[in-house]
């Protein structure tokens, strides 16, 4: 991978590693320089200066020795020889001290010290010790004569050797001081270099972030704002780091997806507008159809009813007046006409009732189903007979139109009374339970029942499962029930698991605000027998 393809993270790591390596090299160099500087300072403070001081003290010790010899020669007094003895002891101590300061590399100073020791030994052998011995053996006069006869050349050579040694020590001290100053200058240079590297690395990092992050992010944000402003066809790209380029590609992919979905939305909107136009047309047609239906209902309730009543009335008059006066076939024809007119009246009335559901409304109110069942019982008493038995548990309060709910139960319970088994007293039970936020109401009887194959047909208008002469009715009762249930927001179905008789379930919504309440505990079943 070329350098241009490096990620921002890789570039920052490379920069940090490079700077770290440079600082490591500088650190090692600084440690070496600091060690050298400490060593040179040690040479100056702990070796050269103490050696030079010891050299001065050594020179003083030799001078004291020479002074002690001359004083002893003049007086012959042992007390005047003390500077000499003390100087000899001090000489040994100072030479040992100087030897302790020397390092193997200080060869010139060591040679100069050896020369001082050699010349000191010569002076002791040829001057000091013979004078002391002469004074002790021959007296002061002999000692003075010997000193006067001896030249000072050997003592001067000793002092010259000490001076040479001091010069060598001074050279060592000056060299060490210069090396220490050079180390200090090197340390300063290292610190300046480190500061410069930090500034350069920081500047490089700022430029890198500006070139690969700040400016590309600003450009990317500007492109995103243009897309957000509505330019969904604008291609989004980035010239920054590979991470930002990948992000730009992802954002552009999102833009393309959004643009495609917007195109689908526009197309769907066009289709919806077209559908809405069609719905408007159909609504207008439905409005016209409703007007026609209302007109038909008006005609059916007035214009058709009037001639039908006349036909039925006159047929009944013919039947009453001429019954038995004509032949048997004529009586049969008149009976057919009367029955047809009456069935036509019932059919028209049922059609009118069916058409009025949901069209002529009095508004929803809270309706106690217990009260509805009481009213239904009252209406069905003449049809029920003495042996019929209708029972129901405590029923809920629902929202709806009470007349329609009354019609619903009249049709359901009326069918149970109509389709009873021969010689078996009808037993009808109504119950309710709350399930998933709705009331499920069940009407069950012990009648002849409905075959499973007719489960979907029984709620179809004018659908009859028996011959017209077997059971009376127009076949519209359960269709009316289904329409009333759906008008109240529920659904209705036939319970196919009922073993005996017919079981029909339908649902009604729970009252608003009461959906989270627990369903009422069924009270003890109340038996209400309907008597004729």
MOBEL-V992811 format. One record per residue. N is the residue number from 1. RES is the residue in one letter. OMEGA is omega in degrees with one decimal (NA if undefined). D_CENTER is the distance of its C-alpha to the mean C-alpha in Angstrom with 1 decimal. Layout:
BEGIN
n = <N	N>
res = <RES	RES>
omega = <OMEGA	OMEGA>
d_center = <D_CENTER	D_CENTER>
END
This chain:
BEGIN
n = <1	2	3	4	5	6	7	8	9	10	11	12	13	14	15	16	17	18	19	20	21	22	23	24	25	26	27	28	29	30	31	32	33	34	35	36	37	38	39	40	41	42	43	44	45	46	47	48	49	50	51	52	53	54	55	56	57	58	59	60	61	62	63	64	65	66	67	68	69	70	71	72	73	74	75	76	77	78	79	80	81	82	83	84	85	86	87	88	89	90	91	92	93	94	95	96	97	98	99	100	101	102	103	104	105	106	107	108	109	110	111	112	113	114	115	116	117	118	119	120	121	122	123	124	125	126	127	128	129	130	131	132	133	134	135	136	137	138	139	140	141	142	143	144	145	146	147	148	149	150	151	152	153	154	155	156	157	158	159	160	161	162	163	164	165	166	167	168	169	170	171	172	173	174	175	176	177	178	179	180	181	182	183	184	185	186	187	188	189	190	191	192	193	194	195	196	197	198	199	200	201	202	203	204	205	206	207	208	209	210	211	212	213	214	215	216	217	218	219	220	221	222	223	224	225	226	227	228	229	230	231	232	233	234	235	236	237	238	239	240	241	242	243	244	245	246	247	248	249	250	251	252	253	254	255	256	257	258	259	260	261	262	263	264	265	266	267	268	269	270	271	272	273	274	275	276	277	278	279	280	281	282	283	284	285	286	287	288	289	290	291	292	293	294	295	296	297	298	299	300	301	302	303	304	305	306	307	308	309	310	311	312	313	314	315	316	317	318	319	320	321	322	323	324	325	326	327	328	329	330	331	332	333	334	335	336	337	338	339	340	341	342	343	344	345	346	347	348	349	350	351	352	353	354	355	356	357	358	359	360	361	362	363	364	365	366	367	368	369	370	371	372	373	374	375	376	377	378	379	380	381	382	383	384	385	386	387	388	389	390	391	392	393	394	395	396	397	398	399	400	401	402	403	404	405	406	407	408	409	410	411	412	413	414	415	416	417	418	419	420	421	422	423	424	425	426	427	428	429	430	431	432	433	434	435	436	437	438	439	440	441	442	443	444	445	446	447	448	449	450	451	452	453	454	455	456	457	458	459	460	461	462	463	464	465	466	467	468	469	470	471	472	473	474	475	476	477	478	479	480	481	482	483	484	485	486	487	488	489	490	491	492	493	494	495	496	497	498	499	500	501	502	503	504	505	506	507	508	509	510	511	512	513	514	515	516	517	518	519	520	521	522	523	524	525	526	527	528	529	530	531	532>
res = <X	X	X	X	X	X	X	X	X	X	X	X	X	X	X	X	X	X	X	X	X	X	X	X	X	X	X	X	X	X	X	X	X	X	X	X	X	X	X	X	X	X	X	X	X	X	X	X	X	X	X	X	X	X	X	X	X	X	X	X	X	X	X	X	X	X	X	X	X	X	X	X	X	X	X	X	X	X	X	X	X	X	X	X	X	X	X	X	X	X	X	X	X	X	X	X	X	X	X	X	X	X	X	X	X	X	X	X	X	X	X	X	X	X	X	X	X	X	X	X	X	X	X	X	X	X	X	X	X	X	X	X	X	X	X	X	X	X	X	X	X	X	X	X	X	X	X	X	X	X	X	X	X	X	X	X	X	X	X	X	X	X	X	X	X	X	X	X	X	X	X	X	X	X	X	X	X	X	X	X	X	X	X	X	X	X	X	X	X	X	X	X	X	X	X	X	X	X	X	X	X	X	X	X	X	X	X	X	X	X	X	X	X	X	X	X	X	X	X	X	X	X	X	X	X	X	X	X	X	X	X	X	X	X	X	X	X	X	X	X	X	X	X	X	X	X	X	X	X	X	X	X	X	X	X	X	X	X	X	X	X	X	X	X	X	X	X	X	X	X	X	X	X	X	X	X	X	X	X	X	X	X	X	X	X	X	X	X	X	X	X	X	X	X	X	X	X	X	X	X	X	X	X	X	X	X	X	X	X	X	X	X	X	X	X	X	X	X	X	X	X	X	X	X	X	X	X	X	X	X	X	X	X	X	X	X	X	X	X	X	X	X	X	X	X	X	X	X	X	X	X	X	X	X	X	X	X	X	X	X	X	X	X	X	X	X	X	X	X	X	X	X	X	X	X	X	X	X	X	X	X	X	X	X	X	X	X	X	X	X	X	X	X	X	X	X	X	X	X	X	X	X	X	X	X	X	X	X	X	X	X	X	X	X	X	X	X	X	X	X	X	X	X	X	X	X	X	X	X	X	X	X	X	X	X	X	X	X	X	X	X	X	X	X	X	X	X	X	X	X	X	X	X	X	X	X	X	X	X	X	X	X	X	X	X	X	X	X	X	X	X	X	X	X	X	X	X	X	X	X	X	X	X	X	X	X	X	X	X	X	X	X	X	X	X	X	X	X	X	X	X	X	X	X	X	X	X	X	X	X	X	X	X	X	X	X	X	X	X	X	X	X	X	X	X	X	X	X	X	X	X	X>
omega = <179.2	-178.5	-179.1	180.0	179.8	176.1	179.0	179.8	-179.8	179.2	179.3	178.0	179.1	178.5	-179.6	178.9	179.3	179.1	178.5	178.2	178.8	179.1	176.8	178.3	179.0	179.2	177.8	178.8	179.1	178.4	179.1	180.0	179.4	177.5	177.2	179.7	177.0	179.0	179.1	176.4	176.4	177.6	-177.1	-170.9	-171.6	-177.7	-173.8	-178.5	176.5	178.6	179.9	177.3	177.5	177.1	177.5	179.7	178.0	177.7	178.0	179.1	178.6	177.1	177.9	177.6	-178.4	178.3	179.8	179.0	-178.7	179.2	178.7	-179.6	-178.8	-171.9	-175.5	-178.9	-178.9	-179.1	179.8	178.1	-177.6	178.6	179.9	-177.8	177.4	178.8	178.2	178.8	179.1	179.2	-178.4	-178.8	-176.6	178.2	177.2	179.0	-179.6	177.2	178.2	178.6	-174.4	174.2	-179.3	-177.4	-179.7	-175.8	-177.2	179.3	178.3	178.5	178.3	178.0	177.0	178.7	177.8	-179.4	-179.7	-178.9	176.6	178.0	178.1	-178.7	177.8	-175.5	-172.1	-174.5	-168.5	-174.8	177.1	-179.6	-179.3	-179.3	-178.7	-179.1	-178.0	-175.9	-172.5	177.0	-173.9	-176.0	179.3	-179.9	180.0	179.7	-179.7	-179.7	-179.2	-179.6	-176.9	178.2	177.4	-175.3	-177.1	178.1	177.8	177.4	177.9	-179.7	176.0	178.3	177.5	178.4	178.7	178.2	179.3	177.7	178.1	177.4	178.0	176.8	178.3	-178.8	-179.7	179.6	179.5	178.5	179.0	177.6	177.9	177.4	178.7	177.3	177.9	177.7	178.0	177.6	177.1	179.4	178.5	179.3	177.7	179.7	179.3	178.1	179.2	179.4	178.2	179.6	-179.9	-179.5	177.2	178.4	178.7	179.4	178.2	179.2	-179.9	179.4	179.1	-176.3	-172.5	-177.9	-170.1	-177.9	176.6	179.1	177.8	178.7	179.6	178.5	178.5	178.2	179.3	177.6	177.5	178.2	179.2	179.4	176.4	-180.0	-174.5	179.4	-178.8	178.4	-179.5	179.5	-179.7	178.0	-176.9	-177.7	177.7	177.9	179.0	177.4	176.9	177.6	179.3	177.9	178.6	178.8	179.2	175.4	176.8	178.4	-179.6	179.1	178.6	179.8	178.8	179.2	176.7	177.3	177.3	179.0	179.0	179.1	178.6	178.5	177.9	179.4	179.5	177.7	178.0	178.9	178.3	176.9	178.7	178.9	177.1	179.0	-179.9	177.7	177.3	178.1	178.4	177.1	177.9	179.8	177.8	177.2	178.2	179.3	177.0	178.0	178.1	179.4	178.1	-179.9	-177.6	-176.8	-178.7	-171.9	-179.3	-177.0	-175.8	178.5	-180.0	177.9	178.7	179.7	-178.3	-178.3	-177.7	176.3	178.5	175.8	177.3	-178.4	-178.3	-173.4	-171.6	177.2	179.3	-179.9	176.7	179.7	-176.2	-179.5	179.4	176.9	179.8	179.5	179.3	178.2	176.5	-178.5	178.8	-178.8	179.3	179.7	179.8	178.8	176.9	177.6	179.1	-179.3	179.6	178.6	178.6	177.2	178.4	178.9	179.1	-177.3	-176.9	-177.8	179.2	-179.1	175.1	-172.6	175.8	179.5	-178.7	173.8	175.7	-173.3	173.2	-178.4	174.6	179.2	179.3	-178.8	176.7	178.3	179.5	178.2	-179.3	-178.6	-173.3	-178.8	-179.0	-176.5	-170.5	-176.0	-175.6	-174.5	-177.9	-177.9	178.0	178.8	174.1	174.5	178.8	-175.9	-174.9	171.2	-177.8	178.6	-179.6	176.4	-174.7	178.7	-179.5	178.0	175.3	177.2	-179.8	-177.5	176.8	-179.6	-177.6	-178.5	176.6	176.4	178.2	177.4	-176.9	-173.3	178.1	177.0	-179.8	175.9	176.7	179.5	-179.0	175.8	-176.3	-178.9	178.1	179.0	-179.4	175.5	-179.2	-178.7	174.8	173.7	176.8	177.4	173.9	-177.0	-177.7	174.2	-173.8	177.6	180.0	-175.9	-173.8	176.3	-179.4	179.1	-177.5	-177.9	-179.7	-174.8	-177.8	-175.0	-171.9	-178.2	178.8	-177.1	178.8	179.4	179.6	178.4	-178.6	178.3	-176.3	-178.3	179.3	179.5	179.5	176.4	-177.3	-178.9	-177.2	-174.0	-178.1	174.6	176.2	178.3	-179.1	-179.2	178.2	179.7	-179.6	176.6	178.3	176.3	-179.1	177.9	-175.1	179.3	-179.9	178.8	-176.2	-178.7	179.7	-177.7	-178.5	175.6	-177.0	177.5	-178.9	177.1	168.6	-176.3	174.1	-179.6	173.7	179.4	177.5	-179.6	-178.7	-175.3	-179.3	-178.4	175.7	176.6	-177.6	177.2	-177.6	177.1	177.4	-172.9	-179.7	-179.5	179.2	-179.1	179.6	179.1	-179.2	NA>
d_center = <34.3	35.9	34.8	33.6	31.1	29.6	25.9	25.1	23.9	27.2	29.3	27.9	28.5	32.0	32.8	31.7	33.7	36.7	36.7	36.3	39.3	41.4	40.7	41.6	44.9	45.6	44.8	47.2	49.8	49.3	49.8	53.0	54.2	53.6	55.4	58.3	58.4	58.5	61.3	63.3	62.9	64.1	67.1	67.9	67.3	68.0	70.7	72.4	73.0	74.2	76.4	78.0	78.7	80.2	82.3	83.7	84.4	86.1	88.3	89.3	90.1	92.5	94.1	94.6	96.2	98.6	99.4	100.1	102.5	104.5	104.7	105.9	108.5	109.8	110.0	109.9	107.9	105.2	103.0	102.8	101.5	98.3	96.3	97.1	95.9	92.8	92.1	92.4	89.9	87.5	88.0	86.9	83.8	82.8	83.2	81.0	78.4	78.5	78.3	75.2	73.4	74.3	71.9	73.1	72.4	74.7	77.8	79.8	79.5	80.4	83.5	84.4	84.2	86.3	88.8	88.9	89.5	92.3	94.0	93.7	95.3	98.1	98.8	98.8	101.2	103.6	103.6	102.2	103.3	106.9	107.4	106.4	108.7	111.6	111.3	111.3	114.2	116.4	115.4	113.9	116.5	115.8	112.0	112.3	114.5	112.0	109.1	111.1	111.9	108.3	106.3	102.8	101.6	99.7	97.9	97.0	95.6	93.4	92.0	91.4	89.4	87.4	86.8	85.7	83.2	81.9	81.4	79.4	77.3	76.8	75.7	73.1	71.9	71.7	69.9	67.3	66.7	66.3	63.9	61.9	61.8	60.7	57.9	56.8	56.8	54.8	52.2	51.9	51.6	48.8	46.9	47.5	46.3	43.1	42.5	43.2	40.8	38.0	38.8	39.0	35.8	33.9	35.5	34.6	31.0	30.9	32.7	30.4	27.3	29.1	30.4	27.4	24.4	25.6	28.1	26.3	23.1	25.4	27.2	24.1	22.9	26.5	26.4	23.2	24.9	27.9	26.1	24.4	27.9	29.1	30.3	28.4	30.9	30.2	29.2	26.3	27.0	26.7	29.3	27.1	25.7	25.0	21.2	21.6	24.1	21.7	19.0	21.9	22.9	19.5	19.6	23.2	22.5	20.1	23.0	25.5	23.5	23.2	26.9	27.9	26.2	27.8	31.1	30.7	29.9	33.0	35.0	33.7	34.5	38.0	38.5	37.3	39.8	42.4	41.7	41.7	45.1	46.3	45.0	46.9	50.0	49.6	49.0	52.2	53.9	52.5	53.8	57.1	57.0	56.3	59.2	61.3	60.2	61.0	64.3	64.9	64.1	66.6	69.2	68.5	68.8	71.9	73.7	73.3	73.8	77.2	79.0	77.4	78.7	82.2	82.2	81.2	83.7	86.6	85.8	85.8	89.1	90.6	89.5	91.0	94.3	95.1	93.7	96.5	98.8	97.4	97.0	94.1	92.2	92.3	90.9	88.1	87.2	87.1	84.8	82.5	82.4	81.7	78.9	77.3	77.5	75.8	73.0	72.5	72.2	69.6	67.7	67.6	66.6	63.7	62.6	62.7	60.6	58.0	57.8	57.4	54.3	51.4	53.8	55.8	53.5	54.1	50.4	48.2	49.0	48.2	50.6	51.5	52.2	54.7	56.8	56.4	57.7	60.6	61.6	61.3	63.6	66.1	66.1	66.5	69.2	72.0	70.4	69.1	72.4	73.3	71.6	68.1	65.3	62.0	59.5	56.0	53.5	51.9	50.2	47.3	47.4	45.8	45.5	48.0	51.5	54.0	56.8	54.6	53.3	56.9	57.9	55.1	56.4	60.0	59.5	57.6	60.0	62.9	62.1	61.9	65.4	66.7	65.5	66.8	68.5	72.2	73.7	70.3	69.4	66.1	63.3	60.2	57.1	54.1	50.9	47.3	43.9	40.4	37.8	34.3	35.1	38.5	42.1	43.8	47.5	50.0	53.7	55.6	59.4	61.9	63.5	64.1	60.4	58.8	58.5	54.9	56.0	56.5	53.1	52.0	55.4	56.3	54.1	55.6	58.1	61.8	60.8	63.5	63.6	67.2	70.5	71.3	74.4	72.6	70.1	70.3	67.5	66.0	62.9	60.6	59.6	56.4	55.4	55.7	53.7	50.8	50.8	50.8	47.9	45.8	46.9	45.3	42.0	42.7	43.9	46.9	47.8	50.6	50.0	51.3	51.2	54.0	57.0	59.6	59.9	57.2	53.7	51.7	48.2	46.6	43.6	43.3	40.2	39.7	40.5	37.7	36.1	37.5	35.1	33.4	36.7	38.3	41.1	44.5	46.3	49.2	52.4	55.4	56.5	59.1	61.9	63.5	66.5	67.8	71.5	73.8>
END
